[in-house]
Amino acid sequence: MSNNEKLLQVFGQLFGVDPKELNDGSSQDTIPNWDSMGMVHLVAELEQVFEVQFELLEIAEFRNIGIIKSILA
């Protein structure tokens, strides 16, 4: 499974959306359950799945999937 597929799978599982409906522009405005508590769960899950630790300034940039992809890269 590619990193992109893993990322979309995390979003799908956490926010109850079909990963096929997600793209780089998907954001808090387009994903209904991506709220402040969802962000906490998202960061924790991404850190576990990708075995990384995000800096606070990186997390502040999490505005859409495309940005998160570039931070993970």
mmCIF file as Biopython writes it, N, C-alpha, C and O atoms, coordinates in Angstrom:
data_model
#
loop_
_atom_site.group_PDB
_atom_site.id
_atom_site.type_symbol
_atom_site.label_atom_id
_atom_site.label_alt_id
_atom_site.label_comp_id
_atom_site.label_asym_id
_atom_site.label_entity_id
_atom_site.label_seq_id
_atom_site.pdbx_PDB_ins_code
_atom_site.Cartn_x
_atom_site.Cartn_y
_atom_site.Cartn_z
_atom_site.occupancy
_atom_site.B_iso_or_equiv
_atom_site.auth_seq_id
_atom_site.auth_asym_id
_atom_site.pdbx_PDB_model_num
ATOM 1   N N  . MET A ? 1  ? 0.843   -1.173 0.000  1.0 0.0 1  A 1 
ATOM 2   C CA . MET A ? 1  ? 0.000   0.000  0.000  1.0 0.0 1  A 1 
ATOM 3   C C  . MET A ? 1  ? 0.896   1.247  0.000  1.0 0.0 1  A 1 
ATOM 4   O O  . MET A ? 1  ? 1.833   1.343  0.793  1.0 0.0 1  A 1 
ATOM 5   N N  . SER A ? 2  ? 0.607   2.182  -0.877 1.0 0.0 2  A 1 
ATOM 6   C CA . SER A ? 2  ? 1.411   3.402  -0.967 1.0 0.0 2  A 1 
ATOM 7   C C  . SER A ? 2  ? 1.105   4.340  0.209  1.0 0.0 2  A 1 
ATOM 8   O O  . SER A ? 2  ? 0.091   4.188  0.890  1.0 0.0 2  A 1 
ATOM 9   N N  . ASN A ? 3  ? 1.985   5.296  0.431  1.0 0.0 3  A 1 
ATOM 10  C CA . ASN A ? 3  ? 1.764   6.273  1.501  1.0 0.0 3  A 1 
ATOM 11  C C  . ASN A ? 3  ? 0.497   7.088  1.258  1.0 0.0 3  A 1 
ATOM 12  O O  . ASN A ? 3  ? -0.222  7.426  2.199  1.0 0.0 3  A 1 
ATOM 13  N N  . ASN A ? 4  ? 0.227   7.401  -0.009 1.0 0.0 4  A 1 
ATOM 14  C CA . ASN A ? 4  ? -0.995  8.140  -0.334 1.0 0.0 4  A 1 
ATOM 15  C C  . ASN A ? 4  ? -2.225  7.320  0.040  1.0 0.0 4  A 1 
ATOM 16  O O  . ASN A ? 4  ? -3.175  7.848  0.618  1.0 0.0 4  A 1 
ATOM 17  N N  . GLU A ? 5  ? -2.206  6.039  -0.287 1.0 0.0 5  A 1 
ATOM 18  C CA . GLU A ? 5  ? -3.334  5.167  0.058  1.0 0.0 5  A 1 
ATOM 19  C C  . GLU A ? 5  ? -3.492  5.062  1.570  1.0 0.0 5  A 1 
ATOM 20  O O  . GLU A ? 5  ? -4.614  5.074  2.078  1.0 0.0 5  A 1 
ATOM 21  N N  . LYS A ? 6  ? -2.377  4.959  2.294  1.0 0.0 6  A 1 
ATOM 22  C CA . LYS A ? 6  ? -2.434  4.907  3.758  1.0 0.0 6  A 1 
ATOM 23  C C  . LYS A ? 6  ? -3.060  6.177  4.315  1.0 0.0 6  A 1 
ATOM 24  O O  . LYS A ? 6  ? -3.908  6.122  5.206  1.0 0.0 6  A 1 
ATOM 25  N N  . LEU A ? 7  ? -2.637  7.324  3.782  1.0 0.0 7  A 1 
ATOM 26  C CA . LEU A ? 7  ? -3.156  8.605  4.249  1.0 0.0 7  A 1 
ATOM 27  C C  . LEU A ? 7  ? -4.664  8.695  4.021  1.0 0.0 7  A 1 
ATOM 28  O O  . LEU A ? 7  ? -5.410  9.084  4.920  1.0 0.0 7  A 1 
ATOM 29  N N  . LEU A ? 8  ? -5.103  8.340  2.834  1.0 0.0 8  A 1 
ATOM 30  C CA . LEU A ? 8  ? -6.527  8.399  2.530  1.0 0.0 8  A 1 
ATOM 31  C C  . LEU A ? 8  ? -7.322  7.394  3.359  1.0 0.0 8  A 1 
ATOM 32  O O  . LEU A ? 8  ? -8.467  7.655  3.731  1.0 0.0 8  A 1 
ATOM 33  N N  . GLN A ? 9  ? -6.714  6.250  3.645  1.0 0.0 9  A 1 
ATOM 34  C CA . GLN A ? 9  ? -7.367  5.247  4.483  1.0 0.0 9  A 1 
ATOM 35  C C  . GLN A ? 9  ? -7.552  5.775  5.904  1.0 0.0 9  A 1 
ATOM 36  O O  . GLN A ? 9  ? -8.602  5.566  6.512  1.0 0.0 9  A 1 
ATOM 37  N N  . VAL A ? 10 ? -6.541  6.456  6.434  1.0 0.0 10 A 1 
ATOM 38  C CA . VAL A ? 10 ? -6.650  7.053  7.770  1.0 0.0 10 A 1 
ATOM 39  C C  . VAL A ? 10 ? -7.811  8.043  7.800  1.0 0.0 10 A 1 
ATOM 40  O O  . VAL A ? 10 ? -8.633  8.010  8.716  1.0 0.0 10 A 1 
ATOM 41  N N  . PHE A ? 11 ? -7.878  8.918  6.805  1.0 0.0 11 A 1 
ATOM 42  C CA . PHE A ? 11 ? -8.972  9.889  6.744  1.0 0.0 11 A 1 
ATOM 43  C C  . PHE A ? 11 ? -10.315 9.188  6.650  1.0 0.0 11 A 1 
ATOM 44  O O  . PHE A ? 11 ? -11.268 9.570  7.329  1.0 0.0 11 A 1 
ATOM 45  N N  . GLY A ? 12 ? -10.391 8.169  5.814  1.0 0.0 12 A 1 
ATOM 46  C CA . GLY A ? 12 ? -11.640 7.438  5.647  1.0 0.0 12 A 1 
ATOM 47  C C  . GLY A ? 12 ? -12.117 6.807  6.939  1.0 0.0 12 A 1 
ATOM 48  O O  . GLY A ? 12 ? -13.293 6.902  7.289  1.0 0.0 12 A 1 
ATOM 49  N N  . GLN A ? 13 ? -11.203 6.165  7.646  1.0 0.0 13 A 1 
ATOM 50  C CA . GLN A ? 13 ? -11.566 5.497  8.886  1.0 0.0 13 A 1 
ATOM 51  C C  . GLN A ? 13 ? -11.935 6.489  9.982  1.0 0.0 13 A 1 
ATOM 52  O O  . GLN A ? 13 ? -12.924 6.296  10.690 1.0 0.0 13 A 1 
ATOM 53  N N  . LEU A ? 14 ? -11.150 7.540  10.123 1.0 0.0 14 A 1 
ATOM 54  C CA . LEU A ? 14 ? -11.394 8.508  11.200 1.0 0.0 14 A 1 
ATOM 55  C C  . LEU A ? 14 ? -12.654 9.331  10.990 1.0 0.0 14 A 1 
ATOM 56  O O  . LEU A ? 14 ? -13.386 9.612  11.939 1.0 0.0 14 A 1 
ATOM 57  N N  . PHE A ? 15 ? -12.905 9.715  9.747  1.0 0.0 15 A 1 
ATOM 58  C CA . PHE A ? 15 ? -13.976 10.663 9.495  1.0 0.0 15 A 1 
ATOM 59  C C  . PHE A ? 15 ? -15.187 10.065 8.785  1.0 0.0 15 A 1 
ATOM 60  O O  . PHE A ? 15 ? -16.130 10.780 8.443  1.0 0.0 15 A 1 
ATOM 61  N N  . GLY A ? 16 ? -15.156 8.756  8.567  1.0 0.0 16 A 1 
ATOM 62  C CA . GLY A ? 16 ? -16.311 8.079  7.997  1.0 0.0 16 A 1 
ATOM 63  C C  . GLY A ? 16 ? -16.631 8.493  6.573  1.0 0.0 16 A 1 
ATOM 64  O O  . GLY A ? 16 ? -17.795 8.644  6.205  1.0 0.0 16 A 1 
ATOM 65  N N  . VAL A ? 17 ? -15.585 8.674  5.776  1.0 0.0 17 A 1 
ATOM 66  C CA . VAL A ? 17 ? -15.780 9.026  4.364  1.0 0.0 17 A 1 
ATOM 67  C C  . VAL A ? 17 ? -15.116 7.970  3.486  1.0 0.0 17 A 1 
ATOM 68  O O  . VAL A ? 17 ? -14.195 7.274  3.915  1.0 0.0 17 A 1 
ATOM 69  N N  . ASP A ? 18 ? -15.592 7.867  2.270  1.0 0.0 18 A 1 
ATOM 70  C CA . ASP A ? 18 ? -14.998 6.947  1.315  1.0 0.0 18 A 1 
ATOM 71  C C  . ASP A ? 18 ? -13.681 7.541  0.818  1.0 0.0 18 A 1 
ATOM 72  O O  . ASP A ? 18 ? -13.680 8.638  0.259  1.0 0.0 18 A 1 
ATOM 73  N N  . PRO A ? 19 ? -12.556 6.838  1.009  1.0 0.0 19 A 1 
ATOM 74  C CA . PRO A ? 19 ? -11.271 7.367  0.555  1.0 0.0 19 A 1 
ATOM 75  C C  . PRO A ? 19 ? -11.260 7.752  -0.920 1.0 0.0 19 A 1 
ATOM 76  O O  . PRO A ? 19 ? -10.483 8.617  -1.322 1.0 0.0 19 A 1 
ATOM 77  N N  . LYS A ? 20 ? -12.109 7.123  -1.733 1.0 0.0 20 A 1 
ATOM 78  C CA . LYS A ? 20 ? -12.167 7.432  -3.166 1.0 0.0 20 A 1 
ATOM 79  C C  . LYS A ? 20 ? -12.733 8.834  -3.417 1.0 0.0 20 A 1 
ATOM 80  O O  . LYS A ? 20 ? -12.540 9.402  -4.493 1.0 0.0 20 A 1 
ATOM 81  N N  . GLU A ? 21 ? -13.428 9.386  -2.426 1.0 0.0 21 A 1 
ATOM 82  C CA . GLU A ? 21 ? -14.014 10.722 -2.568 1.0 0.0 21 A 1 
ATOM 83  C C  . GLU A ? 21 ? -13.051 11.818 -2.124 1.0 0.0 21 A 1 
ATOM 84  O O  . GLU A ? 21 ? -13.359 13.002 -2.261 1.0 0.0 21 A 1 
ATOM 85  N N  . LEU A ? 22 ? -11.892 11.441 -1.596 1.0 0.0 22 A 1 
ATOM 86  C CA . LEU A ? 22 ? -10.940 12.411 -1.072 1.0 0.0 22 A 1 
ATOM 87  C C  . LEU A ? 22 ? -9.893  12.781 -2.110 1.0 0.0 22 A 1 
ATOM 88  O O  . LEU A ? 22 ? -9.553  11.977 -2.979 1.0 0.0 22 A 1 
ATOM 89  N N  . ASN A ? 23 ? -9.388  14.000 -2.013 1.0 0.0 23 A 1 
ATOM 90  C CA . ASN A ? 23 ? -8.314  14.452 -2.891 1.0 0.0 23 A 1 
ATOM 91  C C  . ASN A ? 23 ? -7.457  15.461 -2.139 1.0 0.0 23 A 1 
ATOM 92  O O  . ASN A ? 23 ? -7.720  15.751 -0.972 1.0 0.0 23 A 1 
ATOM 93  N N  . ASP A ? 24 ? -6.449  15.992 -2.789 1.0 0.0 24 A 1 
ATOM 94  C CA . ASP A ? 24 ? -5.523  16.926 -2.127 1.0 0.0 24 A 1 
ATOM 95  C C  . ASP A ? 24 ? -6.227  18.163 -1.586 1.0 0.0 24 A 1 
ATOM 96  O O  . ASP A ? 24 ? -5.751  18.764 -0.623 1.0 0.0 24 A 1 
ATOM 97  N N  . GLY A ? 25 ? -7.336  18.552 -2.174 1.0 0.0 25 A 1 
ATOM 98  C CA . GLY A ? 25 ? -8.063  19.734 -1.722 1.0 0.0 25 A 1 
ATOM 99  C C  . GLY A ? 25 ? -9.050  19.470 -0.604 1.0 0.0 25 A 1 
ATOM 100 O O  . GLY A ? 25 ? -9.634  20.409 -0.064 1.0 0.0 25 A 1 
ATOM 101 N N  . SER A ? 26 ? -9.249  18.201 -0.243 1.0 0.0 26 A 1 
ATOM 102 C CA . SER A ? 26 ? -10.182 17.888 0.844  1.0 0.0 26 A 1 
ATOM 103 C C  . SER A ? 26 ? -9.678  18.518 2.134  1.0 0.0 26 A 1 
ATOM 104 O O  . SER A ? 26 ? -8.508  18.388 2.493  1.0 0.0 26 A 1 
ATOM 105 N N  . SER A ? 27 ? -10.594 19.210 2.828  1.0 0.0 27 A 1 
ATOM 106 C CA . SER A ? 27 ? -10.198 19.987 4.004  1.0 0.0 27 A 1 
ATOM 107 C C  . SER A ? 27 ? -11.277 19.913 5.078  1.0 0.0 27 A 1 
ATOM 108 O O  . SER A ? 27 ? -12.258 19.183 4.943  1.0 0.0 27 A 1 
ATOM 109 N N  . GLN A ? 28 ? -11.079 20.678 6.141  1.0 0.0 28 A 1 
ATOM 110 C CA . GLN A ? 28 ? -12.076 20.743 7.201  1.0 0.0 28 A 1 
ATOM 111 C C  . GLN A ? 28 ? -13.405 21.285 6.669  1.0 0.0 28 A 1 
ATOM 112 O O  . GLN A ? 28 ? -14.462 21.004 7.232  1.0 0.0 28 A 1 
ATOM 113 N N  . ASP A ? 29 ? -13.350 22.049 5.600  1.0 0.0 29 A 1 
ATOM 114 C CA . ASP A ? 29 ? -14.572 22.587 5.009  1.0 0.0 29 A 1 
ATOM 115 C C  . ASP A ? 29 ? -15.353 21.536 4.233  1.0 0.0 29 A 1 
ATOM 116 O O  . ASP A ? 29 ? -16.566 21.663 4.070  1.0 0.0 29 A 1 
ATOM 117 N N  . THR A ? 30 ? -14.677 20.506 3.755  1.0 0.0 30 A 1 
ATOM 118 C CA . THR A ? 30 ? -15.340 19.502 2.924  1.0 0.0 30 A 1 
ATOM 119 C C  . THR A ? 30 ? -15.492 18.144 3.605  1.0 0.0 30 A 1 
ATOM 120 O O  . THR A ? 30 ? -16.207 17.277 3.103  1.0 0.0 30 A 1 
ATOM 121 N N  . ILE A ? 31 ? -14.829 17.953 4.739  1.0 0.0 31 A 1 
ATOM 122 C CA . ILE A ? 31 ? -14.938 16.697 5.494  1.0 0.0 31 A 1 
ATOM 123 C C  . ILE A ? 31 ? -15.680 17.015 6.794  1.0 0.0 31 A 1 
ATOM 124 O O  . ILE A ? 31 ? -15.105 17.604 7.709  1.0 0.0 31 A 1 
ATOM 125 N N  . PRO A ? 32 ? -16.961 16.626 6.877  1.0 0.0 32 A 1 
ATOM 126 C CA . PRO A ? 32 ? -17.823 17.061 7.982  1.0 0.0 32 A 1 
ATOM 127 C C  . PRO A ? 32 ? -17.308 16.759 9.391  1.0 0.0 32 A 1 
ATOM 128 O O  . PRO A ? 32 ? -17.466 17.592 10.284 1.0 0.0 32 A 1 
ATOM 129 N N  . ASN A ? 33 ? -16.713 15.622 9.608  1.0 0.0 33 A 1 
ATOM 130 C CA . ASN A ? 33 ? -16.300 15.247 10.969 1.0 0.0 33 A 1 
ATOM 131 C C  . ASN A ? 33 ? -14.896 15.714 11.335 1.0 0.0 33 A 1 
ATOM 132 O O  . ASN A ? 33 ? -14.412 15.401 12.422 1.0 0.0 33 A 1 
ATOM 133 N N  . TRP A ? 34 ? -14.238 16.450 10.457 1.0 0.0 34 A 1 
ATOM 134 C CA . TRP A ? 34 ? -12.885 16.935 10.733 1.0 0.0 34 A 1 
ATOM 135 C C  . TRP A ? 34 ? -12.999 18.234 11.539 1.0 0.0 34 A 1 
ATOM 136 O O  . TRP A ? 34 ? -12.908 19.336 10.998 1.0 0.0 34 A 1 
ATOM 137 N N  . ASP A ? 35 ? -13.199 18.067 12.838 1.0 0.0 35 A 1 
ATOM 138 C CA . ASP A ? 35 ? -13.298 19.203 13.740 1.0 0.0 35 A 1 
ATOM 139 C C  . ASP A ? 35 ? -12.080 19.214 14.649 1.0 0.0 35 A 1 
ATOM 140 O O  . ASP A ? 35 ? -11.111 18.506 14.378 1.0 0.0 35 A 1 
ATOM 141 N N  . SER A ? 36 ? -12.103 19.996 15.715 1.0 0.0 36 A 1 
ATOM 142 C CA . SER A ? 36 ? -10.920 20.110 16.576 1.0 0.0 36 A 1 
ATOM 143 C C  . SER A ? 36 ? -10.564 18.783 17.245 1.0 0.0 36 A 1 
ATOM 144 O O  . SER A ? 36 ? -9.386  18.440 17.344 1.0 0.0 36 A 1 
ATOM 145 N N  . MET A ? 37 ? -11.558 18.042 17.699 1.0 0.0 37 A 1 
ATOM 146 C CA . MET A ? 37 ? -11.277 16.742 18.306 1.0 0.0 37 A 1 
ATOM 147 C C  . MET A ? 37 ? -10.814 15.754 17.242 1.0 0.0 37 A 1 
ATOM 148 O O  . MET A ? 37 ? -9.942  14.923 17.496 1.0 0.0 37 A 1 
ATOM 149 N N  . GLY A ? 38 ? -11.392 15.847 16.065 1.0 0.0 38 A 1 
ATOM 150 C CA . GLY A ? 38 ? -10.954 15.010 14.956 1.0 0.0 38 A 1 
ATOM 151 C C  . GLY A ? 38 ? -9.503  15.270 14.599 1.0 0.0 38 A 1 
ATOM 152 O O  . GLY A ? 38 ? -8.777  14.350 14.222 1.0 0.0 38 A 1 
ATOM 153 N N  . MET A ? 39 ? -9.078  16.522 14.718 1.0 0.0 39 A 1 
ATOM 154 C CA . MET A ? 39 ? -7.688  16.878 14.433 1.0 0.0 39 A 1 
ATOM 155 C C  . MET A ? 39 ? -6.747  16.181 15.417 1.0 0.0 39 A 1 
ATOM 156 O O  . MET A ? 39 ? -5.686  15.696 15.025 1.0 0.0 39 A 1 
ATOM 157 N N  . VAL A ? 40 ? -7.129  16.133 16.673 1.0 0.0 40 A 1 
ATOM 158 C CA . VAL A ? 40 ? -6.309  15.459 17.683 1.0 0.0 40 A 1 
ATOM 159 C C  . VAL A ? 40 ? -6.148  13.985 17.321 1.0 0.0 40 A 1 
ATOM 160 O O  . VAL A ? 40 ? -5.045  13.440 17.366 1.0 0.0 40 A 1 
ATOM 161 N N  . HIS A ? 41 ? -7.256  13.353 16.965 1.0 0.0 41 A 1 
ATOM 162 C CA . HIS A ? 41 ? -7.212  11.940 16.586 1.0 0.0 41 A 1 
ATOM 163 C C  . HIS A ? 41 ? -6.418  11.736 15.301 1.0 0.0 41 A 1 
ATOM 164 O O  . HIS A ? 41 ? -5.686  10.756 15.164 1.0 0.0 41 A 1 
ATOM 165 N N  . LEU A ? 42 ? -6.566  12.668 14.361 1.0 0.0 42 A 1 
ATOM 166 C CA . LEU A ? 42 ? -5.839  12.583 13.096 1.0 0.0 42 A 1 
ATOM 167 C C  . LEU A ? 42 ? -4.334  12.631 13.318 1.0 0.0 42 A 1 
ATOM 168 O O  . LEU A ? 42 ? -3.595  11.812 12.771 1.0 0.0 42 A 1 
ATOM 169 N N  . VAL A ? 43 ? -3.884  13.578 14.110 1.0 0.0 43 A 1 
ATOM 170 C CA . VAL A ? 43 ? -2.445  13.708 14.379 1.0 0.0 43 A 1 
ATOM 171 C C  . VAL A ? 43 ? -1.918  12.444 15.041 1.0 0.0 43 A 1 
ATOM 172 O O  . VAL A ? 43 ? -0.873  11.929 14.642 1.0 0.0 43 A 1 
ATOM 173 N N  . ALA A ? 44 ? -2.619  11.942 16.036 1.0 0.0 44 A 1 
ATOM 174 C CA . ALA A ? 44 ? -2.177  10.733 16.741 1.0 0.0 44 A 1 
ATOM 175 C C  . ALA A ? 44 ? -2.113  9.542  15.795 1.0 0.0 44 A 1 
ATOM 176 O O  . ALA A ? 44 ? -1.157  8.768  15.829 1.0 0.0 44 A 1 
ATOM 177 N N  . GLU A ? 45 ? -3.119  9.397  14.959 1.0 0.0 45 A 1 
ATOM 178 C CA . GLU A ? 45 ? -3.156  8.260  14.031 1.0 0.0 45 A 1 
ATOM 179 C C  . GLU A ? 45 ? -2.069  8.365  12.971 1.0 0.0 45 A 1 
ATOM 180 O O  . GLU A ? 45 ? -1.412  7.374  12.654 1.0 0.0 45 A 1 
ATOM 181 N N  . LEU A ? 46 ? -1.876  9.560  12.422 1.0 0.0 46 A 1 
ATOM 182 C CA . LEU A ? 46 ? -0.833  9.736  11.414 1.0 0.0 46 A 1 
ATOM 183 C C  . LEU A ? 46 ? 0.547   9.478  12.001 1.0 0.0 46 A 1 
ATOM 184 O O  . LEU A ? 46 ? 1.397   8.872  11.348 1.0 0.0 46 A 1 
ATOM 185 N N  . GLU A ? 47 ? 0.775   9.931  13.228 1.0 0.0 47 A 1 
ATOM 186 C CA . GLU A ? 47 ? 2.071   9.692  13.859 1.0 0.0 47 A 1 
ATOM 187 C C  . GLU A ? 47 ? 2.313   8.207  14.051 1.0 0.0 47 A 1 
ATOM 188 O O  . GLU A ? 47 ? 3.437   7.731  13.894 1.0 0.0 47 A 1 
ATOM 189 N N  . GLN A ? 48 ? 1.269   7.478  14.387 1.0 0.0 48 A 1 
ATOM 190 C CA . GLN A ? 48 ? 1.412   6.028  14.579 1.0 0.0 48 A 1 
ATOM 191 C C  . GLN A ? 48 ? 1.613   5.305  13.246 1.0 0.0 48 A 1 
ATOM 192 O O  . GLN A ? 48 ? 2.521   4.484  13.113 1.0 0.0 48 A 1 
ATOM 193 N N  . VAL A ? 49 ? 0.776   5.607  12.274 1.0 0.0 49 A 1 
ATOM 194 C CA . VAL A ? 49 ? 0.818   4.903  10.984 1.0 0.0 49 A 1 
ATOM 195 C C  . VAL A ? 49 ? 2.126   5.178  10.245 1.0 0.0 49 A 1 
ATOM 196 O O  . VAL A ? 49 ? 2.723   4.266  9.671  1.0 0.0 49 A 1 
ATOM 197 N N  . PHE A ? 50 ? 2.571   6.439  10.260 1.0 0.0 50 A 1 
ATOM 198 C CA . PHE A ? 50 ? 3.759   6.809  9.498  1.0 0.0 50 A 1 
ATOM 199 C C  . PHE A ? 50 ? 5.033   6.856  10.350 1.0 0.0 50 A 1 
ATOM 200 O O  . PHE A ? 50 ? 6.109   7.189  9.853  1.0 0.0 50 A 1 
ATOM 201 N N  . GLU A ? 51 ? 4.898   6.519  11.633 1.0 0.0 51 A 1 
ATOM 202 C CA . GLU A ? 51 ? 6.033   6.478  12.558 1.0 0.0 51 A 1 
ATOM 203 C C  . GLU A ? 51 ? 6.834   7.777  12.519 1.0 0.0 51 A 1 
ATOM 204 O O  . GLU A ? 51 ? 8.049   7.779  12.324 1.0 0.0 51 A 1 
ATOM 205 N N  . VAL A ? 52 ? 6.112   8.884  12.711 1.0 0.0 52 A 1 
ATOM 206 C CA . VAL A ? 52 ? 6.716   10.213 12.738 1.0 0.0 52 A 1 
ATOM 207 C C  . VAL A ? 52 ? 6.197   10.963 13.966 1.0 0.0 52 A 1 
ATOM 208 O O  . VAL A ? 52 ? 5.253   10.530 14.627 1.0 0.0 52 A 1 
ATOM 209 N N  . GLN A ? 53 ? 6.832   12.086 14.251 1.0 0.0 53 A 1 
ATOM 210 C CA . GLN A ? 53 ? 6.318   13.010 15.258 1.0 0.0 53 A 1 
ATOM 211 C C  . GLN A ? 53 ? 6.281   14.382 14.620 1.0 0.0 53 A 1 
ATOM 212 O O  . GLN A ? 53 ? 7.287   14.864 14.098 1.0 0.0 53 A 1 
ATOM 213 N N  . PHE A ? 54 ? 5.122   15.004 14.663 1.0 0.0 54 A 1 
ATOM 214 C CA . PHE A ? 54 ? 4.952   16.311 14.061 1.0 0.0 54 A 1 
ATOM 215 C C  . PHE A ? 54 ? 5.310   17.408 15.049 1.0 0.0 54 A 1 
ATOM 216 O O  . PHE A ? 54 ? 5.082   17.282 16.252 1.0 0.0 54 A 1 
ATOM 217 N N  . GLU A ? 55 ? 5.872   18.480 14.520 1.0 0.0 55 A 1 
ATOM 218 C CA . GLU A ? 55 ? 6.112   19.689 15.298 1.0 0.0 55 A 1 
ATOM 219 C C  . GLU A ? 55 ? 4.779   20.445 15.379 1.0 0.0 55 A 1 
ATOM 220 O O  . GLU A ? 55 ? 3.916   20.292 14.514 1.0 0.0 55 A 1 
ATOM 221 N N  . LEU A ? 56 ? 4.627   21.245 16.405 1.0 0.0 56 A 1 
ATOM 222 C CA . LEU A ? 56 ? 3.406   22.022 16.571 1.0 0.0 56 A 1 
ATOM 223 C C  . LEU A ? 56 ? 3.142   22.935 15.369 1.0 0.0 56 A 1 
ATOM 224 O O  . LEU A ? 56 ? 1.997   23.089 14.947 1.0 0.0 56 A 1 
ATOM 225 N N  . LEU A ? 57 ? 4.190   23.533 14.826 1.0 0.0 57 A 1 
ATOM 226 C CA . LEU A ? 57 ? 4.022   24.410 13.658 1.0 0.0 57 A 1 
ATOM 227 C C  . LEU A ? 57 ? 3.569   23.634 12.425 1.0 0.0 57 A 1 
ATOM 228 O O  . LEU A ? 57 ? 2.845   24.173 11.588 1.0 0.0 57 A 1 
ATOM 229 N N  . GLU A ? 58 ? 3.988   22.378 12.304 1.0 0.0 58 A 1 
ATOM 230 C CA . GLU A ? 58 ? 3.534   21.547 11.183 1.0 0.0 58 A 1 
ATOM 231 C C  . GLU A ? 58 ? 2.042   21.258 11.326 1.0 0.0 58 A 1 
ATOM 232 O O  . GLU A ? 58 ? 1.287   21.353 10.358 1.0 0.0 58 A 1 
ATOM 233 N N  . ILE A ? 59 ? 1.630   20.909 12.527 1.0 0.0 59 A 1 
ATOM 234 C CA . ILE A ? 59 ? 0.216   20.592 12.773 1.0 0.0 59 A 1 
ATOM 235 C C  . ILE A ? 59 ? -0.659  21.805 12.465 1.0 0.0 59 A 1 
ATOM 236 O O  . ILE A ? 59 ? -1.768  21.657 11.951 1.0 0.0 59 A 1 
ATOM 237 N N  . ALA A ? 60 ? -0.171  22.988 12.773 1.0 0.0 60 A 1 
ATOM 238 C CA . ALA A ? 60 ? -0.926  24.212 12.499 1.0 0.0 60 A 1 
ATOM 239 C C  . ALA A ? 60 ? -1.169  24.410 11.007 1.0 0.0 60 A 1 
ATOM 240 O O  . ALA A ? 60 ? -2.096  25.119 10.616 1.0 0.0 60 A 1 
ATOM 241 N N  . GLU A ? 61 ? -0.339  23.787 10.174 1.0 0.0 61 A 1 
ATOM 242 C CA . GLU A ? 61 ? -0.485  23.896 8.716  1.0 0.0 61 A 1 
ATOM 243 C C  . GLU A ? 61 ? -1.459  22.874 8.131  1.0 0.0 61 A 1 
ATOM 244 O O  . GLU A ? 61 ? -1.750  22.937 6.937  1.0 0.0 61 A 1 
ATOM 245 N N  . PHE A ? 62 ? -1.968  21.945 8.919  1.0 0.0 62 A 1 
ATOM 246 C CA . PHE A ? 62 ? -2.848  20.875 8.442  1.0 0.0 62 A 1 
ATOM 247 C C  . PHE A ? 62 ? -4.192  21.446 7.994  1.0 0.0 62 A 1 
ATOM 248 O O  . PHE A ? 62 ? -5.187  21.323 8.709  1.0 0.0 62 A 1 
ATOM 249 N N  . ARG A ? 63 ? -4.227  22.067 6.820  1.0 0.0 63 A 1 
ATOM 250 C CA . ARG A ? 63 ? -5.465  22.665 6.323  1.0 0.0 63 A 1 
ATOM 251 C C  . ARG A ? 63 ? -6.161  21.805 5.268  1.0 0.0 63 A 1 
ATOM 252 O O  . ARG A ? 63 ? -7.367  21.927 5.057  1.0 0.0 63 A 1 
ATOM 253 N N  . ASN A ? 64 ? -5.398  20.945 4.614  1.0 0.0 64 A 1 
ATOM 254 C CA . ASN A ? 64 ? -6.007  20.024 3.644  1.0 0.0 64 A 1 
ATOM 255 C C  . ASN A ? 64 ? -5.084  18.822 3.444  1.0 0.0 64 A 1 
ATOM 256 O O  . ASN A ? 64 ? -3.955  18.805 3.934  1.0 0.0 64 A 1 
ATOM 257 N N  . ILE A ? 65 ? -5.568  17.842 2.733  1.0 0.0 65 A 1 
ATOM 258 C CA . ILE A ? 65 ? -4.809  16.602 2.539  1.0 0.0 65 A 1 
ATOM 259 C C  . ILE A ? 65 ? -3.517  16.859 1.773  1.0 0.0 65 A 1 
ATOM 260 O O  . ILE A ? 65 ? -2.493  16.249 2.084  1.0 0.0 65 A 1 
ATOM 261 N N  . GLY A ? 66 ? -3.537  17.731 0.795  1.0 0.0 66 A 1 
ATOM 262 C CA . GLY A ? 66 ? -2.334  18.028 0.014  1.0 0.0 66 A 1 
ATOM 263 C C  . GLY A ? 66 ? -1.206  18.565 0.879  1.0 0.0 66 A 1 
ATOM 264 O O  . GLY A ? 66 ? -0.051  18.171 0.718  1.0 0.0 66 A 1 
ATOM 265 N N  . ILE A ? 67 ? -1.538  19.455 1.789  1.0 0.0 67 A 1 
ATOM 266 C CA . ILE A ? 67 ? -0.523  20.014 2.693  1.0 0.0 67 A 1 
ATOM 267 C C  . ILE A ? 67 ? 0.023   18.918 3.610  1.0 0.0 67 A 1 
ATOM 268 O O  . ILE A ? 67 ? 1.229   18.843 3.841  1.0 0.0 67 A 1 
ATOM 269 N N  . ILE A ? 68 ? -0.850  18.085 4.120  1.0 0.0 68 A 1 
ATOM 270 C CA . ILE A ? 68 ? -0.413  16.996 5.004  1.0 0.0 68 A 1 
ATOM 271 C C  . ILE A ? 68 ? 0.513   16.059 4.233  1.0 0.0 68 A 1 
ATOM 272 O O  . ILE A ? 68 ? 1.523   15.609 4.773  1.0 0.0 68 A 1 
ATOM 273 N N  . LYS A ? 69 ? 0.181   15.761 2.978  1.0 0.0 69 A 1 
ATOM 274 C CA . LYS A ? 69 ? 1.064   14.921 2.149  1.0 0.0 69 A 1 
ATOM 275 C C  . LYS A ? 69 ? 2.441   15.530 2.028  1.0 0.0 69 A 1 
ATOM 276 O O  . LYS A ? 69 ? 3.444   14.830 2.172  1.0 0.0 69 A 1 
ATOM 277 N N  . SER A ? 70 ? 2.507   16.827 1.766  1.0 0.0 70 A 1 
ATOM 278 C CA . SER A ? 70 ? 3.817   17.476 1.593  1.0 0.0 70 A 1 
ATOM 279 C C  . SER A ? 70 ? 4.597   17.490 2.891  1.0 0.0 70 A 1 
ATOM 280 O O  . SER A ? 70 ? 5.821   17.362 2.864  1.0 0.0 70 A 1 
ATOM 281 N N  . ILE A ? 71 ? 3.939   17.641 4.016  1.0 0.0 71 A 1 
ATOM 282 C CA . ILE A ? 71 ? 4.623   17.594 5.311  1.0 0.0 71 A 1 
ATOM 283 C C  . ILE A ? 71 ? 5.145   16.189 5.581  1.0 0.0 71 A 1 
ATOM 284 O O  . ILE A ? 71 ? 6.248   16.027 6.103  1.0 0.0 71 A 1 
ATOM 285 N N  . LEU A ? 72 ? 4.372   15.187 5.235  1.0 0.0 72 A 1 
ATOM 286 C CA . LEU A ? 72 ? 4.815   13.809 5.435  1.0 0.0 72 A 1 
ATOM 287 C C  . LEU A ? 72 ? 5.994   13.452 4.529  1.0 0.0 72 A 1 
ATOM 288 O O  . LEU A ? 72 ? 6.828   12.618 4.883  1.0 0.0 72 A 1 
ATOM 289 N N  . ALA A ? 73 ? 6.054   14.087 3.364  1.0 0.0 73 A 1 
ATOM 290 C CA . ALA A ? 73 ? 7.144   13.789 2.425  1.0 0.0 73 A 1 
ATOM 291 C C  . ALA A ? 73 ? 8.434   14.310 2.994  1.0 0.0 73 A 1 
ATOM 292 O O  . ALA A ? 73 ? 9.485   14.168 2.369  1.0 0.0 73 A 1 
#
